[in-house]
Amino acid sequence: MNLSNVPVKEILAIGAVMATLASFYYSTGYRLDLLEAYADDIDVNAEQVKALREQSISVQARLERIDEKLDEVKDKLDNVELMIKTKKEK
């Protein structure tokens, strides 16, 4: 093949296509590495979310116990108030 017979526009077009394909090929490895790094971060985040979920369940159980104790204290305060009222009436 003789390059002197090929028009410059065709050489430029072929070069542009080859450059595009080469850049896509070489950037694919970079993009895959980046996606793998994101996947590793997601795994770490999933573990953190799981730990936070367990903590929230524990906190919820504690809050329920606190709520029960507050109800008991409220009942006792009501009884004390009732006792004070009855003493005042006598």
PDB file with one MODEL, atoms N, CA, C and O in Angstrom:
MODEL        1
ATOM      1  N   MET A   1       0.850  -1.171   0.000  1.00  0.00           N
ATOM      2  CA  MET A   1       0.000   0.000   0.000  1.00  0.00           C
ATOM      3  C   MET A   1       0.888   1.223   0.000  1.00  0.00           C
ATOM      4  O   MET A   1       1.862   1.292   0.749  1.00  0.00           O
ATOM      5  N   ASN A   2       0.568   2.149  -0.804  1.00  0.00           N
ATOM      6  CA  ASN A   2       1.345   3.360  -0.948  1.00  0.00           C
ATOM      7  C   ASN A   2       0.601   4.493  -0.235  1.00  0.00           C
ATOM      8  O   ASN A   2      -0.543   4.791  -0.576  1.00  0.00           O
ATOM      9  N   LEU A   3       1.242   5.124   0.750  1.00  0.00           N
ATOM     10  CA  LEU A   3       0.602   6.182   1.526  1.00  0.00           C
ATOM     11  C   LEU A   3       0.438   7.473   0.723  1.00  0.00           C
ATOM     12  O   LEU A   3      -0.365   8.331   1.090  1.00  0.00           O
ATOM     13  N   SER A   4       1.172   7.613  -0.343  1.00  0.00           N
ATOM     14  CA  SER A   4       1.055   8.843  -1.125  1.00  0.00           C
ATOM     15  C   SER A   4      -0.287   8.920  -1.861  1.00  0.00           C
ATOM     16  O   SER A   4      -0.718  10.006  -2.247  1.00  0.00           O
ATOM     17  N   ASN A   5      -0.944   7.781  -2.055  1.00  0.00           N
ATOM     18  CA  ASN A   5      -2.232   7.781  -2.739  1.00  0.00           C
ATOM     19  C   ASN A   5      -3.422   7.954  -1.777  1.00  0.00           C
ATOM     20  O   ASN A   5      -4.541   8.191  -2.231  1.00  0.00           O
ATOM     21  N   VAL A   6      -3.192   7.839  -0.429  1.00  0.00           N
ATOM     22  CA  VAL A   6      -4.269   7.947   0.554  1.00  0.00           C
ATOM     23  C   VAL A   6      -4.469   9.422   0.901  1.00  0.00           C
ATOM     24  O   VAL A   6      -3.504  10.107   1.239  1.00  0.00           O
ATOM     25  N   PRO A   7      -5.687   9.916   0.825  1.00  0.00           N
ATOM     26  CA  PRO A   7      -5.932  11.312   1.150  1.00  0.00           C
ATOM     27  C   PRO A   7      -5.673  11.588   2.644  1.00  0.00           C
ATOM     28  O   PRO A   7      -5.826  10.708   3.491  1.00  0.00           O
ATOM     29  N   VAL A   8      -5.286  12.806   2.930  1.00  0.00           N
ATOM     30  CA  VAL A   8      -4.954  13.217   4.301  1.00  0.00           C
ATOM     31  C   VAL A   8      -6.180  13.109   5.206  1.00  0.00           C
ATOM     32  O   VAL A   8      -6.054  12.747   6.376  1.00  0.00           O
ATOM     33  N   LYS A   9      -7.349  13.416   4.684  1.00  0.00           N
ATOM     34  CA  LYS A   9      -8.574  13.339   5.484  1.00  0.00           C
ATOM     35  C   LYS A   9      -8.830  11.910   5.965  1.00  0.00           C
ATOM     36  O   LYS A   9      -9.263  11.711   7.100  1.00  0.00           O
ATOM     37  N   GLU A  10      -8.575  10.943   5.137  1.00  0.00           N
ATOM     38  CA  GLU A  10      -8.775   9.547   5.541  1.00  0.00           C
ATOM     39  C   GLU A  10      -7.766   9.149   6.612  1.00  0.00           C
ATOM     40  O   GLU A  10      -8.118   8.456   7.567  1.00  0.00           O
ATOM     41  N   ILE A  11      -6.519   9.581   6.463  1.00  0.00           N
ATOM     42  CA  ILE A  11      -5.497   9.278   7.471  1.00  0.00           C
ATOM     43  C   ILE A  11      -5.887   9.899   8.807  1.00  0.00           C
ATOM     44  O   ILE A  11      -5.763   9.263   9.853  1.00  0.00           O
ATOM     45  N   LEU A  12      -6.361  11.150   8.768  1.00  0.00           N
ATOM     46  CA  LEU A  12      -6.781  11.814  10.003  1.00  0.00           C
ATOM     47  C   LEU A  12      -8.000  11.112  10.615  1.00  0.00           C
ATOM     48  O   LEU A  12      -8.066  10.948  11.834  1.00  0.00           O
ATOM     49  N   ALA A  13      -8.943  10.704   9.801  1.00  0.00           N
ATOM     50  CA  ALA A  13     -10.126  10.020  10.314  1.00  0.00           C
ATOM     51  C   ALA A  13      -9.753   8.690  10.951  1.00  0.00           C
ATOM     52  O   ALA A  13     -10.236   8.362  12.034  1.00  0.00           O
ATOM     53  N   ILE A  14      -8.900   7.927  10.288  1.00  0.00           N
ATOM     54  CA  ILE A  14      -8.455   6.641  10.834  1.00  0.00           C
ATOM     55  C   ILE A  14      -7.667   6.864  12.128  1.00  0.00           C
ATOM     56  O   ILE A  14      -7.830   6.123  13.097  1.00  0.00           O
ATOM     57  N   GLY A  15      -6.818   7.885  12.133  1.00  0.00           N
ATOM     58  CA  GLY A  15      -6.048   8.208  13.342  1.00  0.00           C
ATOM     59  C   GLY A  15      -6.956   8.602  14.501  1.00  0.00           C
ATOM     60  O   GLY A  15      -6.717   8.214  15.645  1.00  0.00           O
ATOM     61  N   ALA A  16      -7.999   9.373  14.200  1.00  0.00           N
ATOM     62  CA  ALA A  16      -8.937   9.792  15.252  1.00  0.00           C
ATOM     63  C   ALA A  16      -9.681   8.595  15.820  1.00  0.00           C
ATOM     64  O   ALA A  16      -9.858   8.498  17.034  1.00  0.00           O
ATOM     65  N   VAL A  17     -10.116   7.689  14.967  1.00  0.00           N
ATOM     66  CA  VAL A  17     -10.819   6.494  15.431  1.00  0.00           C
ATOM     67  C   VAL A  17      -9.885   5.634  16.277  1.00  0.00           C
ATOM     68  O   VAL A  17     -10.285   5.130  17.327  1.00  0.00           O
ATOM     69  N   MET A  18      -8.656   5.466  15.827  1.00  0.00           N
ATOM     70  CA  MET A  18      -7.688   4.659  16.573  1.00  0.00           C
ATOM     71  C   MET A  18      -7.362   5.306  17.918  1.00  0.00           C
ATOM     72  O   MET A  18      -7.238   4.605  18.922  1.00  0.00           O
ATOM     73  N   ALA A  19      -7.224   6.621  17.950  1.00  0.00           N
ATOM     74  CA  ALA A  19      -6.953   7.319  19.206  1.00  0.00           C
ATOM     75  C   ALA A  19      -8.116   7.179  20.170  1.00  0.00           C
ATOM     76  O   ALA A  19      -7.918   6.995  21.371  1.00  0.00           O
ATOM     77  N   THR A  20      -9.326   7.266  19.644  1.00  0.00           N
ATOM     78  CA  THR A  20     -10.516   7.105  20.496  1.00  0.00           C
ATOM     79  C   THR A  20     -10.572   5.702  21.077  1.00  0.00           C
ATOM     80  O   THR A  20     -10.799   5.532  22.275  1.00  0.00           O
ATOM     81  N   LEU A  21     -10.369   4.710  20.247  1.00  0.00           N
ATOM     82  CA  LEU A  21     -10.402   3.328  20.735  1.00  0.00           C
ATOM     83  C   LEU A  21      -9.284   3.054  21.737  1.00  0.00           C
ATOM     84  O   LEU A  21      -9.501   2.373  22.739  1.00  0.00           O
ATOM     85  N   ALA A  22      -8.108   3.574  21.475  1.00  0.00           N
ATOM     86  CA  ALA A  22      -6.976   3.373  22.388  1.00  0.00           C
ATOM     87  C   ALA A  22      -7.239   4.055  23.728  1.00  0.00           C
ATOM     88  O   ALA A  22      -6.958   3.478  24.779  1.00  0.00           O
ATOM     89  N   SER A  23      -7.768   5.260  23.703  1.00  0.00           N
ATOM     90  CA  SER A  23      -8.048   5.951  24.968  1.00  0.00           C
ATOM     91  C   SER A  23      -9.147   5.235  25.747  1.00  0.00           C
ATOM     92  O   SER A  23      -9.091   5.166  26.975  1.00  0.00           O
ATOM     93  N   PHE A  24     -10.132   4.708  25.052  1.00  0.00           N
ATOM     94  CA  PHE A  24     -11.186   3.948  25.730  1.00  0.00           C
ATOM     95  C   PHE A  24     -10.604   2.693  26.358  1.00  0.00           C
ATOM     96  O   PHE A  24     -10.937   2.353  27.493  1.00  0.00           O
ATOM     97  N   TYR A  25      -9.738   2.004  25.627  1.00  0.00           N
ATOM     98  CA  TYR A  25      -9.119   0.773  26.114  1.00  0.00           C
ATOM     99  C   TYR A  25      -8.287   1.050  27.367  1.00  0.00           C
ATOM    100  O   TYR A  25      -8.406   0.331  28.359  1.00  0.00           O
ATOM    101  N   TYR A  26      -7.463   2.067  27.330  1.00  0.00           N
ATOM    102  CA  TYR A  26      -6.583   2.343  28.457  1.00  0.00           C
ATOM    103  C   TYR A  26      -7.325   2.978  29.634  1.00  0.00           C
ATOM    104  O   TYR A  26      -6.917   2.809  30.783  1.00  0.00           O
ATOM    105  N   SER A  27      -8.382   3.687  29.366  1.00  0.00           N
ATOM    106  CA  SER A  27      -9.132   4.281  30.477  1.00  0.00           C
ATOM    107  C   SER A  27     -10.050   3.268  31.148  1.00  0.00           C
ATOM    108  O   SER A  27     -10.482   3.492  32.279  1.00  0.00           O
ATOM    109  N   THR A  28     -10.357   2.164  30.481  1.00  0.00           N
ATOM    110  CA  THR A  28     -11.217   1.141  31.063  1.00  0.00           C
ATOM    111  C   THR A  28     -10.583   0.552  32.318  1.00  0.00           C
ATOM    112  O   THR A  28     -11.270   0.339  33.317  1.00  0.00           O
ATOM    113  N   GLY A  29      -9.298   0.292  32.275  1.00  0.00           N
ATOM    114  CA  GLY A  29      -8.592  -0.235  33.446  1.00  0.00           C
ATOM    115  C   GLY A  29      -8.682   0.727  34.617  1.00  0.00           C
ATOM    116  O   GLY A  29      -8.916   0.311  35.751  1.00  0.00           O
ATOM    117  N   TYR A  30      -8.498   2.004  34.345  1.00  0.00           N
ATOM    118  CA  TYR A  30      -8.589   3.020  35.402  1.00  0.00           C
ATOM    119  C   TYR A  30      -9.997   3.051  35.991  1.00  0.00           C
ATOM    120  O   TYR A  30     -10.165   3.103  37.209  1.00  0.00           O
ATOM    121  N   ARG A  31     -11.002   3.019  35.127  1.00  0.00           N
ATOM    122  CA  ARG A  31     -12.383   3.063  35.603  1.00  0.00           C
ATOM    123  C   ARG A  31     -12.731   1.823  36.417  1.00  0.00           C
ATOM    124  O   ARG A  31     -13.443   1.918  37.416  1.00  0.00           O
ATOM    125  N   LEU A  32     -12.237   0.664  36.001  1.00  0.00           N
ATOM    126  CA  LEU A  32     -12.489  -0.555  36.767  1.00  0.00           C
ATOM    127  C   LEU A  32     -11.829  -0.486  38.139  1.00  0.00           C
ATOM    128  O   LEU A  32     -12.430  -0.892  39.134  1.00  0.00           O
ATOM    129  N   ASP A  33     -10.602   0.022  38.203  1.00  0.00           N
ATOM    130  CA  ASP A  33      -9.929   0.190  39.494  1.00  0.00           C
ATOM    131  C   ASP A  33     -10.712   1.136  40.394  1.00  0.00           C
ATOM    132  O   ASP A  33     -10.848   0.898  41.594  1.00  0.00           O
ATOM    133  N   LEU A  34     -11.220   2.198  39.808  1.00  0.00           N
ATOM    134  CA  LEU A  34     -12.007   3.165  40.570  1.00  0.00           C
ATOM    135  C   LEU A  34     -13.300   2.530  41.089  1.00  0.00           C
ATOM    136  O   LEU A  34     -13.684   2.759  42.235  1.00  0.00           O
ATOM    137  N   LEU A  35     -13.962   1.743  40.262  1.00  0.00           N
ATOM    138  CA  LEU A  35     -15.190   1.061  40.685  1.00  0.00           C
ATOM    139  C   LEU A  35     -14.913   0.041  41.791  1.00  0.00           C
ATOM    140  O   LEU A  35     -15.716  -0.111  42.711  1.00  0.00           O
ATOM    141  N   GLU A  36     -13.777  -0.656  41.701  1.00  0.00           N
ATOM    142  CA  GLU A  36     -13.417  -1.609  42.748  1.00  0.00           C
ATOM    143  C   GLU A  36     -13.164  -0.884  44.064  1.00  0.00           C
ATOM    144  O   GLU A  36     -13.537  -1.380  45.127  1.00  0.00           O
ATOM    145  N   ALA A  37     -12.537   0.279  44.000  1.00  0.00           N
ATOM    146  CA  ALA A  37     -12.310   1.067  45.218  1.00  0.00           C
ATOM    147  C   ALA A  37     -13.635   1.511  45.815  1.00  0.00           C
ATOM    148  O   ALA A  37     -13.805   1.483  47.033  1.00  0.00           O
ATOM    149  N   TYR A  38     -14.578   1.921  44.970  1.00  0.00           N
ATOM    150  CA  TYR A  38     -15.909   2.295  45.461  1.00  0.00           C
ATOM    151  C   TYR A  38     -16.606   1.091  46.105  1.00  0.00           C
ATOM    152  O   TYR A  38     -17.262   1.227  47.137  1.00  0.00           O
ATOM    153  N   ALA A  39     -16.458  -0.079  45.490  1.00  0.00           N
ATOM    154  CA  ALA A  39     -17.078  -1.291  46.039  1.00  0.00           C
ATOM    155  C   ALA A  39     -16.495  -1.609  47.410  1.00  0.00           C
ATOM    156  O   ALA A  39     -17.233  -2.006  48.312  1.00  0.00           O
ATOM    157  N   ASP A  40     -15.194  -1.445  47.584  1.00  0.00           N
ATOM    158  CA  ASP A  40     -14.580  -1.664  48.893  1.00  0.00           C
ATOM    159  C   ASP A  40     -15.145  -0.694  49.918  1.00  0.00           C
ATOM    160  O   ASP A  40     -15.413  -1.073  51.058  1.00  0.00           O
ATOM    161  N   ASP A  41     -15.328   0.568  49.510  1.00  0.00           N
ATOM    162  CA  ASP A  41     -15.911   1.559  50.413  1.00  0.00           C
ATOM    163  C   ASP A  41     -17.340   1.180  50.775  1.00  0.00           C
ATOM    164  O   ASP A  41     -17.768   1.381  51.912  1.00  0.00           O
ATOM    165  N   ILE A  42     -18.077   0.636  49.822  1.00  0.00           N
ATOM    166  CA  ILE A  42     -19.453   0.236  50.085  1.00  0.00           C
ATOM    167  C   ILE A  42     -19.485  -0.900  51.096  1.00  0.00           C
ATOM    168  O   ILE A  42     -20.345  -0.923  51.977  1.00  0.00           O
ATOM    169  N   ASP A  43     -18.548  -1.849  50.976  1.00  0.00           N
ATOM    170  CA  ASP A  43     -18.486  -2.940  51.944  1.00  0.00           C
ATOM    171  C   ASP A  43     -18.217  -2.405  53.346  1.00  0.00           C
ATOM    172  O   ASP A  43     -18.843  -2.845  54.311  1.00  0.00           O
ATOM    173  N   VAL A  44     -17.285  -1.456  53.461  1.00  0.00           N
ATOM    174  CA  VAL A  44     -16.980  -0.855  54.754  1.00  0.00           C
ATOM    175  C   VAL A  44     -18.198  -0.112  55.272  1.00  0.00           C
ATOM    176  O   VAL A  44     -18.535  -0.219  56.451  1.00  0.00           O
ATOM    177  N   ASN A  45     -18.861   0.641  54.403  1.00  0.00           N
ATOM    178  CA  ASN A  45     -20.059   1.373  54.803  1.00  0.00           C
ATOM    179  C   ASN A  45     -21.167   0.417  55.234  1.00  0.00           C
ATOM    180  O   ASN A  45     -21.900   0.714  56.177  1.00  0.00           O
ATOM    181  N   ALA A  46     -21.300  -0.710  54.571  1.00  0.00           N
ATOM    182  CA  ALA A  46     -22.320  -1.685  54.942  1.00  0.00           C
ATOM    183  C   ALA A  46     -22.059  -2.219  56.346  1.00  0.00           C
ATOM    184  O   ALA A  46     -22.989  -2.409  57.130  1.00  0.00           O
ATOM    185  N   GLU A  47     -20.779  -2.461  56.660  1.00  0.00           N
ATOM    186  CA  GLU A  47     -20.439  -2.929  57.995  1.00  0.00           C
ATOM    187  C   GLU A  47     -20.735  -1.847  59.024  1.00  0.00           C
ATOM    188  O   GLU A  47     -21.222  -2.146  60.114  1.00  0.00           O
ATOM    189  N   GLN A  48     -20.447  -0.597  58.690  1.00  0.00           N
ATOM    190  CA  GLN A  48     -20.730   0.497  59.612  1.00  0.00           C
ATOM    191  C   GLN A  48     -22.231   0.656  59.816  1.00  0.00           C
ATOM    192  O   GLN A  48     -22.681   0.914  60.932  1.00  0.00           O
ATOM    193  N   VAL A  49     -23.002   0.506  58.756  1.00  0.00           N
ATOM    194  CA  VAL A  49     -24.459   0.608  58.858  1.00  0.00           C
ATOM    195  C   VAL A  49     -24.995  -0.512  59.743  1.00  0.00           C
ATOM    196  O   VAL A  49     -25.887  -0.291  60.561  1.00  0.00           O
ATOM    197  N   LYS A  50     -24.450  -1.707  59.578  1.00  0.00           N
ATOM    198  CA  LYS A  50     -24.880  -2.834  60.396  1.00  0.00           C
ATOM    199  C   LYS A  50     -24.579  -2.564  61.868  1.00  0.00           C
ATOM    200  O   LYS A  50     -25.417  -2.825  62.731  1.00  0.00           O
ATOM    201  N   ALA A  51     -23.385  -2.045  62.157  1.00  0.00           N
ATOM    202  CA  ALA A  51     -23.024  -1.726  63.540  1.00  0.00           C
ATOM    203  C   ALA A  51     -23.930  -0.636  64.102  1.00  0.00           C
ATOM    204  O   ALA A  51     -24.356  -0.714  65.254  1.00  0.00           O
ATOM    205  N   LEU A  52     -24.224   0.375  63.297  1.00  0.00           N
ATOM    206  CA  LEU A  52     -25.118   1.446  63.750  1.00  0.00           C
ATOM    207  C   LEU A  52     -26.530   0.931  63.990  1.00  0.00           C
ATOM    208  O   LEU A  52     -27.202   1.358  64.928  1.00  0.00           O
ATOM    209  N   ARG A  53     -26.977   0.012  63.140  1.00  0.00           N
ATOM    210  CA  ARG A  53     -28.315  -0.565  63.314  1.00  0.00           C
ATOM    211  C   ARG A  53     -28.381  -1.329  64.633  1.00  0.00           C
ATOM    212  O   ARG A  53     -29.367  -1.227  65.363  1.00  0.00           O
ATOM    213  N   GLU A  54     -27.326  -2.099  64.942  1.00  0.00           N
ATOM    214  CA  GLU A  54     -27.294  -2.837  66.207  1.00  0.00           C
ATOM    215  C   GLU A  54     -27.285  -1.874  67.390  1.00  0.00           C
ATOM    216  O   GLU A  54     -27.952  -2.115  68.396  1.00  0.00           O
ATOM    217  N   GLN A  55     -26.532  -0.788  67.269  1.00  0.00           N
ATOM    218  CA  GLN A  55     -26.506   0.209  68.341  1.00  0.00           C
ATOM    219  C   GLN A  55     -27.876   0.847  68.507  1.00  0.00           C
ATOM    220  O   GLN A  55     -28.321   1.076  69.632  1.00  0.00           O
ATOM    221  N   SER A  56     -28.546   1.132  67.408  1.00  0.00           N
ATOM    222  CA  SER A  56     -29.862   1.766  67.511  1.00  0.00           C
ATOM    223  C   SER A  56     -30.872   0.836  68.162  1.00  0.00           C
ATOM    224  O   SER A  56     -31.746   1.291  68.901  1.00  0.00           O
ATOM    225  N   ILE A  57     -30.765  -0.463  67.899  1.00  0.00           N
ATOM    226  CA  ILE A  57     -31.655  -1.427  68.544  1.00  0.00           C
ATOM    227  C   ILE A  57     -31.391  -1.437  70.045  1.00  0.00           C
ATOM    228  O   ILE A  57     -32.322  -1.477  70.849  1.00  0.00           O
ATOM    229  N   SER A  58     -30.112  -1.401  70.413  1.00  0.00           N
ATOM    230  CA  SER A  58     -29.753  -1.365  71.833  1.00  0.00           C
ATOM    231  C   SER A  58     -30.262  -0.091  72.492  1.00  0.00           C
ATOM    232  O   SER A  58     -30.788  -0.125  73.604  1.00  0.00           O
ATOM    233  N   VAL A  59     -30.103   1.026  71.804  1.00  0.00           N
ATOM    234  CA  VAL A  59     -30.577   2.303  72.348  1.00  0.00           C
ATOM    235  C   VAL A  59     -32.092   2.285  72.485  1.00  0.00           C
ATOM    236  O   VAL A  59     -32.636   2.791  73.467  1.00  0.00           O
ATOM    237  N   GLN A  60     -32.768   1.708  71.512  1.00  0.00           N
ATOM    238  CA  GLN A  60     -34.227   1.638  71.570  1.00  0.00           C
ATOM    239  C   GLN A  60     -34.675   0.816  72.772  1.00  0.00           C
ATOM    240  O   GLN A  60     -35.628   1.190  73.455  1.00  0.00           O
ATOM    241  N   ALA A  61     -34.004  -0.294  73.036  1.00  0.00           N
ATOM    242  CA  ALA A  61     -34.348  -1.118  74.197  1.00  0.00           C
ATOM    243  C   ALA A  61     -34.127  -0.334  75.489  1.00  0.00           C
ATOM    244  O   ALA A  61     -34.943  -0.403  76.407  1.00  0.00           O
ATOM    245  N   ARG A  62     -33.032   0.404  75.558  1.00  0.00           N
ATOM    246  CA  ARG A  62     -32.761   1.216  76.746  1.00  0.00           C
ATOM    247  C   ARG A  62     -33.821   2.292  76.924  1.00  0.00           C
ATOM    248  O   ARG A  62     -34.279   2.544  78.039  1.00  0.00           O
ATOM    249  N   LEU A  63     -34.209   2.925  75.823  1.00  0.00           N
ATOM    250  CA  LEU A  63     -35.240   3.962  75.908  1.00  0.00           C
ATOM    251  C   LEU A  63     -36.577   3.387  76.370  1.00  0.00           C
ATOM    252  O   LEU A  63     -37.317   4.042  77.104  1.00  0.00           O
ATOM    253  N   GLU A  64     -36.882   2.181  75.947  1.00  0.00           N
ATOM    254  CA  GLU A  64     -38.121   1.541  76.393  1.00  0.00           C
ATOM    255  C   GLU A  64     -38.070   1.288  77.899  1.00  0.00           C
ATOM    256  O   GLU A  64     -39.065   1.485  78.597  1.00  0.00           O
ATOM    257  N   ARG A  65     -36.906   0.850  78.403  1.00  0.00           N
ATOM    258  CA  ARG A  65     -36.771   0.638  79.847  1.00  0.00           C
ATOM    259  C   ARG A  65     -36.882   1.951  80.601  1.00  0.00           C
ATOM    260  O   ARG A  65     -37.509   2.017  81.658  1.00  0.00           O
ATOM    261  N   ILE A  66     -36.273   2.995  80.056  1.00  0.00           N
ATOM    262  CA  ILE A  66     -36.361   4.313  80.688  1.00  0.00           C
ATOM    263  C   ILE A  66     -37.808   4.786  80.709  1.00  0.00           C
ATOM    264  O   ILE A  66     -38.262   5.353  81.703  1.00  0.00           O
ATOM    265  N   ASP A  67     -38.525   4.560  79.629  1.00  0.00           N
ATOM    266  CA  ASP A  67     -39.930   4.952  79.554  1.00  0.00           C
ATOM    267  C   ASP A  67     -40.753   4.206  80.607  1.00  0.00           C
ATOM    268  O   ASP A  67     -41.623   4.793  81.252  1.00  0.00           O
ATOM    269  N   GLU A  68     -40.476   2.914  80.777  1.00  0.00           N
ATOM    270  CA  GLU A  68     -41.178   2.129  81.795  1.00  0.00           C
ATOM    271  C   GLU A  68     -40.881   2.676  83.191  1.00  0.00           C
ATOM    272  O   GLU A  68     -41.782   2.804  84.019  1.00  0.00           O
ATOM    273  N   LYS A  69     -39.621   2.994  83.443  1.00  0.00           N
ATOM    274  CA  LYS A  69     -39.248   3.539  84.752  1.00  0.00           C
ATOM    275  C   LYS A  69     -39.898   4.894  84.981  1.00  0.00           C
ATOM    276  O   LYS A  69     -40.327   5.195  86.095  1.00  0.00           O
ATOM    277  N   LEU A  70     -39.974   5.707  83.946  1.00  0.00           N
ATOM    278  CA  LEU A  70     -40.639   7.001  84.083  1.00  0.00           C
ATOM    279  C   LEU A  70     -42.126   6.833  84.393  1.00  0.00           C
ATOM    280  O   LEU A  70     -42.695   7.606  85.164  1.00  0.00           O
ATOM    281  N   ASP A  71     -42.746   5.827  83.794  1.00  0.00           N
ATOM    282  CA  ASP A  71     -44.147   5.545  84.112  1.00  0.00           C
ATOM    283  C   ASP A  71     -44.295   5.152  85.579  1.00  0.00           C
ATOM    284  O   ASP A  71     -45.235   5.570  86.254  1.00  0.00           O
ATOM    285  N   GLU A  72     -43.347   4.338  86.065  1.00  0.00           N
ATOM    286  CA  GLU A  72     -43.375   3.947  87.479  1.00  0.00           C
ATOM    287  C   GLU A  72     -43.207   5.169  88.381  1.00  0.00           C
ATOM    288  O   GLU A  72     -43.915   5.310  89.378  1.00  0.00           O
ATOM    289  N   VAL A  73     -42.274   6.046  88.031  1.00  0.00           N
ATOM    290  CA  VAL A  73     -42.048   7.258  88.816  1.00  0.00           C
ATOM    291  C   VAL A  73     -43.285   8.143  88.789  1.00  0.00           C
ATOM    292  O   VAL A  73     -43.650   8.735  89.805  1.00  0.00           O
ATOM    293  N   LYS A  74     -43.926   8.235  87.642  1.00  0.00           N
ATOM    294  CA  LYS A  74     -45.154   9.039  87.524  1.00  0.00           C
ATOM    295  C   LYS A  74     -46.247   8.480  88.433  1.00  0.00           C
ATOM    296  O   LYS A  74     -46.937   9.231  89.123  1.00  0.00           O
ATOM    297  N   ASP A  75     -46.397   7.157  88.426  1.00  0.00           N
ATOM    298  CA  ASP A  75     -47.391   6.534  89.304  1.00  0.00           C
ATOM    299  C   ASP A  75     -47.086   6.822  90.772  1.00  0.00           C
ATOM    300  O   ASP A  75     -47.988   7.131  91.550  1.00  0.00           O
ATOM    301  N   LYS A  76     -45.822   6.721  91.143  1.00  0.00           N
ATOM    302  CA  LYS A  76     -45.430   6.992  92.530  1.00  0.00           C
ATOM    303  C   LYS A  76     -45.668   8.459  92.888  1.00  0.00           C
ATOM    304  O   LYS A  76     -46.109   8.762  93.996  1.00  0.00           O
ATOM    305  N   LEU A  77     -45.382   9.355  91.970  1.00  0.00           N
ATOM    306  CA  LEU A  77     -45.637  10.779  92.219  1.00  0.00           C
ATOM    307  C   LEU A  77     -47.131  11.052  92.347  1.00  0.00           C
ATOM    308  O   LEU A  77     -47.546  11.881  93.157  1.00  0.00           O
ATOM    309  N   ASP A  78     -47.927  10.367  91.560  1.00  0.00           N
ATOM    310  CA  ASP A  78     -49.381  10.510  91.678  1.00  0.00           C
ATOM    311  C   ASP A  78     -49.845  10.041  93.056  1.00  0.00           C
ATOM    312  O   ASP A  78     -50.703  10.667  93.680  1.00  0.00           O
ATOM    313  N   ASN A  79     -49.269   8.936  93.518  1.00  0.00           N
ATOM    314  CA  ASN A  79     -49.618   8.436  94.851  1.00  0.00           C
ATOM    315  C   ASN A  79     -49.204   9.429  95.934  1.00  0.00           C
ATOM    316  O   ASN A  79     -49.956   9.665  96.879  1.00  0.00           O
ATOM    317  N   VAL A  80     -48.016  10.007  95.801  1.00  0.00           N
ATOM    318  CA  VAL A  80     -47.555  10.993  96.774  1.00  0.00           C
ATOM    319  C   VAL A  80     -48.472  12.215  96.744  1.00  0.00           C
ATOM    320  O   VAL A  80     -48.828  12.746  97.796  1.00  0.00           O
ATOM    321  N   GLU A  81     -48.845  12.647  95.590  1.00  0.00           N
ATOM    322  CA  GLU A  81     -49.754  13.794  95.469  1.00  0.00           C
ATOM    323  C   GLU A  81     -51.097  13.492  96.120  1.00  0.00           C
ATOM    324  O   GLU A  81     -51.673  14.335  96.807  1.00  0.00           O
ATOM    325  N   LEU A  82     -51.578  12.293  95.897  1.00  0.00           N
ATOM    326  CA  LEU A  82     -52.837  11.879  96.503  1.00  0.00           C
ATOM    327  C   LEU A  82     -52.727  11.854  98.034  1.00  0.00           C
ATOM    328  O   LEU A  82     -53.641  12.285  98.736  1.00  0.00           O
ATOM    329  N   MET A  83     -51.598  11.344  98.540  1.00  0.00           N
ATOM    330  CA  MET A  83     -51.374  11.299  99.990  1.00  0.00           C
ATOM    331  C   MET A  83     -51.323  12.702 100.571  1.00  0.00           C
ATOM    332  O   MET A  83     -51.882  12.955 101.639  1.00  0.00           O
ATOM    333  N   ILE A  84     -50.657  13.614  99.875  1.00  0.00           N
ATOM    334  CA  ILE A  84     -50.571  15.004 100.359  1.00  0.00           C
ATOM    335  C   ILE A  84     -51.964  15.632 100.358  1.00  0.00           C
ATOM    336  O   ILE A  84     -52.319  16.352 101.291  1.00  0.00           O
ATOM    337  N   LYS A  85     -52.736  15.368  99.342  1.00  0.00           N
ATOM    338  CA  LYS A  85     -54.095  15.917  99.252  1.00  0.00           C
ATOM    339  C   LYS A  85     -54.950  15.415 100.407  1.00  0.00           C
ATOM    340  O   LYS A  85     -55.667  16.195 101.033  1.00  0.00           O
ATOM    341  N   THR A  86     -54.879  14.112 100.696  1.00  0.00           N
ATOM    342  CA  THR A  86     -55.681  13.558 101.772  1.00  0.00           C
ATOM    343  C   THR A  86     -55.243  14.075 103.130  1.00  0.00           C
ATOM    344  O   THR A  86     -56.086  14.253 104.010  1.00  0.00           O
ATOM    345  N   LYS A  87     -53.971  14.321 103.331  1.00  0.00           N
ATOM    346  CA  LYS A  87     -53.489  14.863 104.600  1.00  0.00           C
ATOM    347  C   LYS A  87     -53.964  16.287 104.774  1.00  0.00           C
ATOM    348  O   LYS A  87     -54.295  16.691 105.889  1.00  0.00           O
ATOM    349  N   LYS A  88     -54.005  17.056 103.706  1.00  0.00           N
ATOM    350  CA  LYS A  88     -54.474  18.443 103.796  1.00  0.00           C
ATOM    351  C   LYS A  88     -55.952  18.503 104.132  1.00  0.00           C
ATOM    352  O   LYS A  88     -56.402  19.406 104.836  1.00  0.00           O
ATOM    353  N   GLU A  89     -56.701  17.541 103.627  1.00  0.00           N
ATOM    354  CA  GLU A  89     -58.135  17.517 103.857  1.00  0.00           C
ATOM    355  C   GLU A  89     -58.469  17.158 105.313  1.00  0.00           C
ATOM    356  O   GLU A  89     -59.515  17.563 105.821  1.00  0.00           O
ATOM    357  N   LYS A  90     -57.620  16.428 105.964  1.00  0.00           N
ATOM    358  CA  LYS A  90     -57.882  16.008 107.350  1.00  0.00           C
ATOM    359  C   LYS A  90     -57.585  17.071 108.302  1.00  0.00           C
ATOM    360  O   LYS A  90     -57.749  16.884 109.508  1.00  0.00           O
TER     361      LYS A  90
ENDMDL
END
